[in-house]
Structures are given as C-alpha cells and as structure tokens.
Amino acid sequence: MAKIVPGCLDHAMATFNQMLSEGIEPDTTTRNTLIDCHCKAGWHDRAEQLFEEMKEKGVFTAFENTLRVIGGDGLKPNLLALNSLINAFRDDRRDAEAFTVLQYLKANCVKPDVVTYTMLMKALIRVDKFHKVPSVFEEMILSGCTPDRKARAMLLSALRYMKQAVKS
C-alpha cells in the first residue's frame, strides 16, 4: 500500500477547497480519493468530516435509508452486506448510489475488495459509462486489490465498447 505523505494530502485538500470556492463541484471519484487518503494517513476524523459533507449534499438519501433499516436492529453492515447493496444498486441502474456505498466503505475505513470494484465496473457498464471503468480498475489496483478474471473481463468489455464508439 502506498504511503500517504501529509504535505501531499494538504496540497490535495487545498486544491479541493479551491474547486469549491470556484463553484466546481467535485465528483464522487474526487471525494472517494480524498476520504481514502485520509483513512490511509490515519486522519479518520477528517475522513468522517468529508463523509458528513457528502451527506449534507443529499448524495446518500437512498443509501442512508437502507443503512437505517440495517442499523435499526443494531447491526453494523460488513463488507459482504455492503457489496450486496452495491449489487442491488447496480441491478437497478443506480450507479451513483453504488459509488456512495464505496464512499461509505472508505469513510468507515473498510477496505473494498475485488468483488466491490468488479460490481462497480459492472454498474458503470450497465449505464453506458464505459469511459469511467478504467479509472475504477486503476483505483482497485492502487488500493492493493489484485484483479481477478472477472475484473479484467469488465475492463476489457468497457474498452471494447469505447473502441466501437470511436469507430462509429
């Protein structure tokens, strides 16, 4: 796993804050990356703060409702349960909410696995966002996950669709 250099994280946050001040709304990937880096640096309070900011923006509405149902019985969702939730969002063509679960995982310092990333790539393919699949694949590798046959197949599938789109 890559070591997070505090000065670099400070620079990343300065860039993030500049984006906000200029009216540029950071996407889910930007927020996921910042939360992940804060967790890796051991700055869990700041990771949680970034996560809370996402909640304030209303990104988590459907996901939070699901967590309330799960948590109503005093259960804390584990990776298997959260992967199942990603799968449900994927099947329902709700890719943004699937990535919200990834955000939740990172904010709670739960390490996504190859299954998590593969389902996210499938979610993107399902809604024709093929161009985003390579960055998810790259994030999977950078997080320390080793791509399996299914993950590589998702990447190849997205690349084929992108190649066909260029030819058309």
TARAFEN-V231415 format. One record per helix or strand of 3 or more residues. SS is the DSSP state (@ for helix, = for strand). FROM is the first residue (numbers start at 1). TO is the last residue. If there is no record, write none. Layout:
# TARAFEN-V231415
SS	FROM	TO
SS	FROM	TO
This chain:
# TARAFEN-V231415
@	6	21
@	28	40
@	44	56
@	61	72
@	79	91
@	95	107
@	114	126
@	130	142
@	149	167
